[in-house]
């Protein structure tokens, strides 16, 4: 089994908040953004995103997002094997 240091970090940020309108991506109040966390890979970020999204399913304006931070830090990052 490979050590975690053998894998290239592909950092992902999970955050969300209440949107101003359905279908938009502008938040109602930036001071109320929920920063869920930063995760070492897409799979763990997706699990955190799913859990938060399910907790807020009754609020149609509440949205959570996964940001591929590694793409911002290193635009040359190969993400074809993100899984």
Secondary structure, DSSP 8 states (H G I E B T S, - for coil): ---GGGS----EEEEEEEBSSTT---BS-GGG-EEEEEESSHHHHHHHHHHHHHHTTT-TTEEEEEEEHHHHH-TT---TT--
